[in-house]
Amino acid sequence: MNVFTPTKRSRVKRLHERGSYDEKSVFEILDAGLIAHMGYVIDGQPYVTPTAFWRRGRTLYWHGSAKSRMLMEQAKGLPVCVTVTHLDGLVLARSGFHHSINYRSVMAFGHTSEITDSAEKIAEMDYFLERVLPKRNPSLRPMTDQELKASKVIAMEIAEASAKIRAKPPVDDEEDYALPIWAGVAPVTQVMGVLEPDPRLLPGVPVPSHLDRLRPGKRLDLLMAEAAKVGA
Ligand SMILES: Cc1cc2nc3c(=O)[nH]c(=O)nc-3n(C[C@H](O)[C@H](O)[C@H](O)COP(=O)(O)OP(=O)(O)OC[C@H]3O[C@@H](n4cnc5c(N)ncnc54)[C@H](O)[C@@H]3O)c2cc1C
């Protein structure tokens, strides 16, 4: 099993039994996500920026406007901590103190660089679209040179990563289990809604079959995980 070797910065200390460093645990959490929070420092000021991302092997990628301050600074090379979080449930205990949250999260550390080669940039952005919406890209008009120039793609090889998971009922003080107080888990999931056609959609354009997988009620994290397998 491939494992990220933890150091002082990535070893889970608080509730360390919830932590793991194997690629499988880390990648499963990353691949079930679409949005990460990028933590980085510019001129001594910390910023945490929510950003869509994708993964290939041990490298994370994200992209955006070539004029984005975050991307311009990261293009020069910055240490970054990328976090991905899935909120899975509210944990209701018999005391306020023992209320908790069920979650899956990853913190990944690395150093950024810019993908400057045009072919590689296009390949990565195509991969991203394919990863989120498999089979959609071939039905779209191709990217223009201007759009390519207006986009920056950032890569970060994961140097270290930790996963932390809580997936269990409340843990109360032993004597509190005798109290007649409702306790348990209120599950939380993010699901797809009903497709909303663009008001400017040409009349008679059908919903393409590649969107069948976005059926209402489908869990977003499962959708993302399935698409990651398709793209892998
Ligand atoms: C949805 C959600 C809600 C949370 N709410 C709270 C809260 O209200 N209060 C609270 O104290 N904690 C909360 N946590 C846990 C929190 O993320 C930290 O794990 C905790 O605060 C311990 O922080 P620390 O700096 O002492 O961790 P340490 O164990 O000292 O961190 C050392 C290293 O362990 C790893 N690590 C730590 N936390 C995580 C993590 N969550 N995921 C992946 N790797 C990790 C990192 O590599 C980190 O650098 C929550 C987590 C999630 C995902």
PDBQT file of the ligand as one rigid body, heavy atoms in Angstrom, charges set to zero:
ROOT
HETATM    1  C1  LIG A 301     -16.411  19.395   9.041  1.00  0.00    +0.000 C 
HETATM    2  C2  LIG A 301     -15.421  19.474  10.172  1.00  0.00    +0.000 A 
HETATM    3  C3  LIG A 301     -15.756  20.145  11.314  1.00  0.00    +0.000 A 
HETATM    4  C4  LIG A 301     -14.836  20.232  12.372  1.00  0.00    +0.000 A 
HETATM    5  N1  LIG A 301     -15.186  20.959  13.479  1.00  0.00    +0.000 NA
HETATM    6  C5  LIG A 301     -14.288  21.106  14.470  1.00  0.00    +0.000 A 
HETATM    7  C6  LIG A 301     -14.587  21.933  15.601  1.00  0.00    +0.000 A 
HETATM    8  O1  LIG A 301     -15.650  22.519  15.708  1.00  0.00    +0.000 OA
HETATM    9  N2  LIG A 301     -13.641  22.054  16.554  1.00  0.00    +0.000 N 
HETATM   10  C7  LIG A 301     -12.431  21.429  16.461  1.00  0.00    +0.000 A 
HETATM   11  O2  LIG A 301     -11.592  21.590  17.360  1.00  0.00    +0.000 OA
HETATM   12  N3  LIG A 301     -12.142  20.638  15.427  1.00  0.00    +0.000 NA
HETATM   13  C8  LIG A 301     -13.032  20.475  14.425  1.00  0.00    +0.000 A 
HETATM   14  N4  LIG A 301     -12.717  19.693  13.351  1.00  0.00    +0.000 N 
HETATM   15  C9  LIG A 301     -11.426  19.001  13.367  1.00  0.00    +0.000 C 
HETATM   16  C10 LIG A 301     -10.324  19.956  12.884  1.00  0.00    +0.000 C 
HETATM   17  O3  LIG A 301     -10.266  19.876  11.468  1.00  0.00    +0.000 OA
HETATM   18  C11 LIG A 301      -8.947  19.589  13.446  1.00  0.00    +0.000 C 
HETATM   19  O4  LIG A 301      -8.659  18.241  13.149  1.00  0.00    +0.000 OA
HETATM   20  C12 LIG A 301      -8.852  19.793  14.959  1.00  0.00    +0.000 C 
HETATM   21  O5  LIG A 301      -9.282  21.121  15.316  1.00  0.00    +0.000 OA
HETATM   22  C13 LIG A 301      -7.432  19.594  15.455  1.00  0.00    +0.000 C 
HETATM   23  O6  LIG A 301      -6.635  20.662  14.982  1.00  0.00    +0.000 OA
HETATM   24  P1  LIG A 301      -5.072  20.649  15.336  1.00  0.00    +0.000 P 
HETATM   25  O7  LIG A 301      -4.461  21.818  14.629  1.00  0.00    +0.000 OA
HETATM   26  O8  LIG A 301      -4.893  20.500  16.782  1.00  0.00    +0.000 OA
HETATM   27  O9  LIG A 301      -4.658  19.299  14.616  1.00  0.00    +0.000 OA
HETATM   28  P2  LIG A 301      -3.309  18.491  14.685  1.00  0.00    +0.000 P 
HETATM   29  O10 LIG A 301      -3.701  17.076  14.913  1.00  0.00    +0.000 OA
HETATM   30  O11 LIG A 301      -2.300  19.144  15.562  1.00  0.00    +0.000 OA
HETATM   31  O12 LIG A 301      -2.876  18.692  13.167  1.00  0.00    +0.000 OA
HETATM   32  C14 LIG A 301      -1.637  18.132  12.720  1.00  0.00    +0.000 C 
HETATM   33  C15 LIG A 301      -1.823  17.679  11.321  1.00  0.00    +0.000 C 
HETATM   34  O13 LIG A 301      -2.824  16.672  11.293  1.00  0.00    +0.000 OA
HETATM   35  C16 LIG A 301      -3.534  16.750  10.078  1.00  0.00    +0.000 C 
HETATM   36  N5  LIG A 301      -4.955  17.089  10.317  1.00  0.00    +0.000 N 
HETATM   37  C17 LIG A 301      -5.500  17.750  11.351  1.00  0.00    +0.000 A 
HETATM   38  N6  LIG A 301      -6.831  17.919  11.190  1.00  0.00    +0.000 NA
HETATM   39  C18 LIG A 301      -7.135  17.338  10.015  1.00  0.00    +0.000 A 
HETATM   40  C19 LIG A 301      -8.331  17.185   9.305  1.00  0.00    +0.000 A 
HETATM   41  N7  LIG A 301      -9.522  17.645   9.756  1.00  0.00    +0.000 N 
HETATM   42  N8  LIG A 301      -8.276  16.528   8.117  1.00  0.00    +0.000 NA
HETATM   43  C20 LIG A 301      -7.108  16.033   7.621  1.00  0.00    +0.000 A 
HETATM   44  N9  LIG A 301      -5.931  16.171   8.266  1.00  0.00    +0.000 NA
HETATM   45  C21 LIG A 301      -5.957  16.804   9.459  1.00  0.00    +0.000 A 
HETATM   46  C22 LIG A 301      -2.895  17.844   9.250  1.00  0.00    +0.000 C 
HETATM   47  O14 LIG A 301      -1.907  17.292   8.412  1.00  0.00    +0.000 OA
HETATM   48  C23 LIG A 301      -2.299  18.715  10.333  1.00  0.00    +0.000 C 
HETATM   49  O15 LIG A 301      -1.277  19.540   9.826  1.00  0.00    +0.000 OA
HETATM   50  C24 LIG A 301     -13.588  19.600  12.287  1.00  0.00    +0.000 A 
HETATM   51  C25 LIG A 301     -13.255  18.915  11.118  1.00  0.00    +0.000 A 
HETATM   52  C26 LIG A 301     -14.142  18.866  10.063  1.00  0.00    +0.000 A 
HETATM   53  C27 LIG A 301     -13.736  18.167   8.803  1.00  0.00    +0.000 C 
ENDROOT
TORSDOF 0
